[in-house]
Amino acid sequence: MIQELKEPHTFNTAAMAVFCHHVYEYRKGLRNLILHTCRRVCAEQIIEKLRREKISYLIFPVGTEKMNVFFGDPSCIEIIRSIGKVDLSAYSDEEDFILGVMLGYCPIKQCRRYLQRKSSAGRDTQSDHRPQEVRAVS
């Protein structure tokens, strides 16, 4: 069984099954944008399917053997294109927040992630104009 998983054909089949499920979720309206990370050997099959299905996409390299495939609504793809960064770790806190929301992550968790990233980077997330906590005095 372990030997089978190491065979490229088996790996490609499994990777394509996950990719096809992502396409299904997009077509059913469950997601507006998908980020699918896979090995570059799958590129030809993925591009062929996205073109056949007429789905907008962008592909960015990840290291030497993998790639990130963004696909989905054309407006979401245009935002990714306008950010113009290949490496997700280079995204600003704001770009990371936007990406998370477009990918369908929990908005509250994205807000917490954004605040965490801002505070861990030494940037002030507090504003002098922020409403102060009100406590009843007895």
FIBATOR-520393 format. One record per residue (C-alpha): residue number from 1; residue in one letter; x negated, y negated, z. Coordinates in nm, 3 decimals. Example, Ala and Ser with C-alpha at 12.3 -4.5 7.8 and 13.67 -1.06 7.14 Angstrom:
<r><num>1</num><residuo>A</residuo><x>-1.230</x><y>0.450</y><z>0.780</z></r>
<r><num>2</num><residuo>S</residuo><x>-1.367</x><y>0.106</y><z>0.714</z></r>
END
This chain:
<r><num>1</num><residuo>M</residuo><x>0.000</x><y>0.000</y><z>0.000</z></r>
<r><num>2</num><residuo>I</residuo><x>-0.276</x><y>-0.247</y><z>0.090</z></r>
<r><num>3</num><residuo>Q</residuo><x>-0.456</x><y>-0.168</y><z>-0.236</z></r>
<r><num>4</num><residuo>E</residuo><x>-0.140</x><y>-0.251</y><z>-0.432</z></r>
<r><num>5</num><residuo>L</residuo><x>-0.117</x><y>-0.596</y><z>-0.274</z></r>
<r><num>6</num><residuo>K</residuo><x>-0.469</x><y>-0.676</y><z>-0.391</z></r>
<r><num>7</num><residuo>E</residuo><x>-0.391</x><y>-0.602</y><z>-0.755</z></r>
<r><num>8</num><residuo>P</residuo><x>-0.344</x><y>-0.928</y><z>-0.952</z></r>
<r><num>9</num><residuo>H</residuo><x>-0.031</x><y>-0.805</y><z>-1.128</z></r>
<r><num>10</num><residuo>T</residuo><x>0.143</x><y>-0.724</y><z>-0.799</z></r>
<r><num>11</num><residuo>F</residuo><x>0.038</x><y>-1.058</y><z>-0.653</z></r>
<r><num>12</num><residuo>N</residuo><x>0.163</x><y>-1.247</y><z>-0.959</z></r>
<r><num>13</num><residuo>T</residuo><x>0.496</x><y>-1.065</y><z>-0.944</z></r>
<r><num>14</num><residuo>A</residuo><x>0.542</x><y>-1.153</y><z>-0.577</z></r>
<r><num>15</num><residuo>A</residuo><x>0.436</x><y>-1.514</y><z>-0.634</z></r>
<r><num>16</num><residuo>M</residuo><x>0.675</x><y>-1.546</y><z>-0.926</z></r>
<r><num>17</num><residuo>A</residuo><x>0.961</x><y>-1.403</y><z>-0.718</z></r>
<r><num>18</num><residuo>V</residuo><x>0.913</x><y>-1.683</y><z>-0.463</z></r>
<r><num>19</num><residuo>F</residuo><x>0.888</x><y>-1.939</y><z>-0.742</z></r>
<r><num>20</num><residuo>C</residuo><x>1.208</x><y>-1.809</y><z>-0.906</z></r>
<r><num>21</num><residuo>H</residuo><x>1.385</x><y>-1.834</y><z>-0.573</z></r>
<r><num>22</num><residuo>H</residuo><x>1.275</x><y>-2.200</y><z>-0.548</z></r>
<r><num>23</num><residuo>V</residuo><x>1.416</x><y>-2.261</y><z>-0.897</z></r>
<r><num>24</num><residuo>Y</residuo><x>1.742</x><y>-2.095</y><z>-0.787</z></r>
<r><num>25</num><residuo>E</residuo><x>1.762</x><y>-2.324</y><z>-0.480</z></r>
<r><num>26</num><residuo>Y</residuo><x>1.706</x><y>-2.630</y><z>-0.699</z></r>
<r><num>27</num><residuo>R</residuo><x>1.970</x><y>-2.521</y><z>-0.950</z></r>
<r><num>28</num><residuo>K</residuo><x>2.224</x><y>-2.462</y><z>-0.669</z></r>
<r><num>29</num><residuo>G</residuo><x>2.160</x><y>-2.808</y><z>-0.526</z></r>
<r><num>30</num><residuo>L</residuo><x>2.001</x><y>-2.687</y><z>-0.203</z></r>
<r><num>31</num><residuo>R</residuo><x>1.689</x><y>-2.891</y><z>-0.271</z></r>
<r><num>32</num><residuo>N</residuo><x>1.610</x><y>-3.200</y><z>-0.476</z></r>
<r><num>33</num><residuo>L</residuo><x>1.236</x><y>-3.146</y><z>-0.475</z></r>
<r><num>34</num><residuo>I</residuo><x>1.028</x><y>-2.834</y><z>-0.429</z></r>
<r><num>35</num><residuo>L</residuo><x>0.658</x><y>-2.803</y><z>-0.350</z></r>
<r><num>36</num><residuo>H</residuo><x>0.539</x><y>-2.457</y><z>-0.453</z></r>
<r><num>37</num><residuo>T</residuo><x>0.176</x><y>-2.365</y><z>-0.383</z></r>
<r><num>38</num><residuo>C</residuo><x>0.036</x><y>-2.071</y><z>-0.573</z></r>
<r><num>39</num><residuo>R</residuo><x>-0.269</x><y>-1.934</y><z>-0.749</z></r>
<r><num>40</num><residuo>R</residuo><x>-0.365</x><y>-2.096</y><z>-1.078</z></r>
<r><num>41</num><residuo>V</residuo><x>-0.331</x><y>-1.764</y><z>-1.258</z></r>
<r><num>42</num><residuo>C</residuo><x>0.047</x><y>-1.820</y><z>-1.236</z></r>
<r><num>43</num><residuo>A</residuo><x>0.033</x><y>-2.156</y><z>-1.418</z></r>
<r><num>44</num><residuo>E</residuo><x>0.132</x><y>-2.033</y><z>-1.762</z></r>
<r><num>45</num><residuo>Q</residuo><x>0.439</x><y>-1.843</y><z>-1.638</z></r>
<r><num>46</num><residuo>I</residuo><x>0.547</x><y>-2.131</y><z>-1.414</z></r>
<r><num>47</num><residuo>I</residuo><x>0.512</x><y>-2.398</y><z>-1.682</z></r>
<r><num>48</num><residuo>E</residuo><x>0.697</x><y>-2.179</y><z>-1.931</z></r>
<r><num>49</num><residuo>K</residuo><x>0.991</x><y>-2.130</y><z>-1.693</z></r>
<r><num>50</num><residuo>L</residuo><x>1.012</x><y>-2.498</y><z>-1.594</z></r>
<r><num>51</num><residuo>R</residuo><x>1.009</x><y>-2.607</y><z>-1.958</z></r>
<r><num>52</num><residuo>R</residuo><x>1.267</x><y>-2.345</y><z>-2.054</z></r>
<r><num>53</num><residuo>E</residuo><x>1.491</x><y>-2.459</y><z>-1.766</z></r>
<r><num>54</num><residuo>K</residuo><x>1.424</x><y>-2.827</y><z>-1.851</z></r>
<r><num>55</num><residuo>I</residuo><x>1.310</x><y>-2.906</y><z>-1.497</z></r>
<r><num>56</num><residuo>S</residuo><x>1.075</x><y>-3.200</y><z>-1.435</z></r>
<r><num>57</num><residuo>Y</residuo><x>0.744</x><y>-3.106</y><z>-1.275</z></r>
<r><num>58</num><residuo>L</residuo><x>0.391</x><y>-3.211</y><z>-1.181</z></r>
<r><num>59</num><residuo>I</residuo><x>0.100</x><y>-2.980</y><z>-1.111</z></r>
<r><num>60</num><residuo>F</residuo><x>-0.204</x><y>-3.069</y><z>-0.902</z></r>
<r><num>61</num><residuo>P</residuo><x>-0.509</x><y>-2.853</y><z>-0.832</z></r>
<r><num>62</num><residuo>V</residuo><x>-0.577</x><y>-2.733</y><z>-0.476</z></r>
<r><num>63</num><residuo>G</residuo><x>-0.938</x><y>-2.621</y><z>-0.452</z></r>
<r><num>64</num><residuo>T</residuo><x>-1.063</x><y>-2.397</y><z>-0.728</z></r>
<r><num>65</num><residuo>E</residuo><x>-0.804</x><y>-2.120</y><z>-0.724</z></r>
<r><num>66</num><residuo>K</residuo><x>-0.471</x><y>-2.272</y><z>-0.622</z></r>
<r><num>67</num><residuo>M</residuo><x>-0.231</x><y>-2.539</y><z>-0.737</z></r>
<r><num>68</num><residuo>N</residuo><x>0.060</x><y>-2.740</y><z>-0.602</z></r>
<r><num>69</num><residuo>V</residuo><x>0.365</x><y>-2.743</y><z>-0.827</z></r>
<r><num>70</num><residuo>F</residuo><x>0.616</x><y>-3.018</y><z>-0.755</z></r>
<r><num>71</num><residuo>F</residuo><x>0.942</x><y>-2.974</y><z>-0.941</z></r>
<r><num>72</num><residuo>G</residuo><x>1.299</x><y>-3.095</y><z>-0.921</z></r>
<r><num>73</num><residuo>D</residuo><x>1.496</x><y>-3.412</y><z>-0.975</z></r>
<r><num>74</num><residuo>P</residuo><x>1.324</x><y>-3.647</y><z>-1.221</z></r>
<r><num>75</num><residuo>S</residuo><x>1.347</x><y>-3.942</y><z>-0.979</z></r>
<r><num>76</num><residuo>C</residuo><x>1.166</x><y>-3.743</y><z>-0.708</z></r>
<r><num>77</num><residuo>I</residuo><x>0.898</x><y>-3.638</y><z>-0.956</z></r>
<r><num>78</num><residuo>E</residuo><x>0.857</x><y>-4.001</y><z>-1.060</z></r>
<r><num>79</num><residuo>I</residuo><x>0.797</x><y>-4.101</y><z>-0.697</z></r>
<r><num>80</num><residuo>I</residuo><x>0.528</x><y>-3.832</y><z>-0.663</z></r>
<r><num>81</num><residuo>R</residuo><x>0.375</x><y>-3.955</y><z>-0.989</z></r>
<r><num>82</num><residuo>S</residuo><x>0.382</x><y>-4.318</y><z>-0.869</z></r>
<r><num>83</num><residuo>I</residuo><x>0.205</x><y>-4.224</y><z>-0.543</z></r>
<r><num>84</num><residuo>G</residuo><x>-0.067</x><y>-4.099</y><z>-0.773</z></r>
<r><num>85</num><residuo>K</residuo><x>-0.261</x><y>-3.886</y><z>-0.526</z></r>
<r><num>86</num><residuo>V</residuo><x>-0.361</x><y>-3.529</y><z>-0.603</z></r>
<r><num>87</num><residuo>D</residuo><x>-0.465</x><y>-3.442</y><z>-0.247</z></r>
<r><num>88</num><residuo>L</residuo><x>-0.176</x><y>-3.434</y><z>0.001</z></r>
<r><num>89</num><residuo>S</residuo><x>-0.415</x><y>-3.508</y><z>0.288</z></r>
<r><num>90</num><residuo>A</residuo><x>-0.485</x><y>-3.844</y><z>0.122</z></r>
<r><num>91</num><residuo>Y</residuo><x>-0.121</x><y>-3.953</y><z>0.157</z></r>
<r><num>92</num><residuo>S</residuo><x>-0.062</x><y>-4.253</y><z>0.378</z></r>
<r><num>93</num><residuo>D</residuo><x>0.169</x><y>-4.208</y><z>0.675</z></r>
<r><num>94</num><residuo>E</residuo><x>0.450</x><y>-4.369</y><z>0.478</z></r>
<r><num>95</num><residuo>E</residuo><x>0.391</x><y>-4.153</y><z>0.169</z></r>
<r><num>96</num><residuo>D</residuo><x>0.384</x><y>-3.842</y><z>0.387</z></r>
<r><num>97</num><residuo>F</residuo><x>0.716</x><y>-3.945</y><z>0.543</z></r>
<r><num>98</num><residuo>I</residuo><x>0.876</x><y>-4.003</y><z>0.203</z></r>
<r><num>99</num><residuo>L</residuo><x>0.750</x><y>-3.669</y><z>0.073</z></r>
<r><num>100</num><residuo>G</residuo><x>0.884</x><y>-3.482</y><z>0.376</z></r>
<r><num>101</num><residuo>V</residuo><x>1.228</x><y>-3.636</y><z>0.339</z></r>
<r><num>102</num><residuo>M</residuo><x>1.239</x><y>-3.564</y><z>-0.035</z></r>
<r><num>103</num><residuo>L</residuo><x>1.139</x><y>-3.202</y><z>0.032</z></r>
<r><num>104</num><residuo>G</residuo><x>1.441</x><y>-3.173</y><z>0.262</z></r>
<r><num>105</num><residuo>Y</residuo><x>1.262</x><y>-3.155</y><z>0.594</z></r>
<r><num>106</num><residuo>C</residuo><x>1.457</x><y>-3.258</y><z>0.903</z></r>
<r><num>107</num><residuo>P</residuo><x>1.466</x><y>-3.640</y><z>0.906</z></r>
<r><num>108</num><residuo>I</residuo><x>1.429</x><y>-3.657</y><z>1.285</z></r>
<r><num>109</num><residuo>K</residuo><x>1.123</x><y>-3.431</y><z>1.276</z></r>
<r><num>110</num><residuo>Q</residuo><x>0.983</x><y>-3.643</y><z>0.994</z></r>
<r><num>111</num><residuo>C</residuo><x>1.032</x><y>-3.954</y><z>1.209</z></r>
<r><num>112</num><residuo>R</residuo><x>0.845</x><y>-3.786</y><z>1.495</z></r>
<r><num>113</num><residuo>R</residuo><x>0.569</x><y>-3.673</y><z>1.260</z></r>
<r><num>114</num><residuo>Y</residuo><x>0.537</x><y>-4.026</y><z>1.124</z></r>
<r><num>115</num><residuo>L</residuo><x>0.512</x><y>-4.176</y><z>1.473</z></r>
<r><num>116</num><residuo>Q</residuo><x>0.259</x><y>-3.909</y><z>1.576</z></r>
<r><num>117</num><residuo>R</residuo><x>0.044</x><y>-3.976</y><z>1.270</z></r>
<r><num>118</num><residuo>K</residuo><x>0.056</x><y>-4.350</y><z>1.335</z></r>
<r><num>119</num><residuo>S</residuo><x>-0.035</x><y>-4.317</y><z>1.703</z></r>
<r><num>120</num><residuo>S</residuo><x>-0.310</x><y>-4.057</y><z>1.647</z></r>
<r><num>121</num><residuo>A</residuo><x>-0.467</x><y>-4.283</y><z>1.387</z></r>
<r><num>122</num><residuo>G</residuo><x>-0.493</x><y>-4.556</y><z>1.650</z></r>
<r><num>123</num><residuo>R</residuo><x>-0.233</x><y>-4.770</y><z>1.486</z></r>
<r><num>124</num><residuo>D</residuo><x>0.024</x><y>-4.944</y><z>1.698</z></r>
<r><num>125</num><residuo>T</residuo><x>0.374</x><y>-4.802</y><z>1.650</z></r>
<r><num>126</num><residuo>Q</residuo><x>0.525</x><y>-5.039</y><z>1.907</z></r>
<r><num>127</num><residuo>S</residuo><x>0.658</x><y>-5.374</y><z>1.802</z></r>
<r><num>128</num><residuo>D</residuo><x>0.710</x><y>-5.681</y><z>2.018</z></r>
<r><num>129</num><residuo>H</residuo><x>1.048</x><y>-5.708</y><z>1.847</z></r>
<r><num>130</num><residuo>R</residuo><x>1.156</x><y>-5.360</y><z>1.951</z></r>
<r><num>131</num><residuo>P</residuo><x>1.467</x><y>-5.348</y><z>2.170</z></r>
<r><num>132</num><residuo>Q</residuo><x>1.381</x><y>-5.288</y><z>2.533</z></r>
<r><num>133</num><residuo>E</residuo><x>1.537</x><y>-5.008</y><z>2.736</z></r>
<r><num>134</num><residuo>V</residuo><x>1.835</x><y>-5.128</y><z>2.936</z></r>
<r><num>135</num><residuo>R</residuo><x>1.892</x><y>-4.978</y><z>3.278</z></r>
<r><num>136</num><residuo>A</residuo><x>2.189</x><y>-5.032</y><z>3.501</z></r>
<r><num>137</num><residuo>V</residuo><x>2.097</x><y>-5.183</y><z>3.835</z></r>
<r><num>138</num><residuo>S</residuo><x>2.304</x><y>-5.072</y><z>4.134</z></r>
END
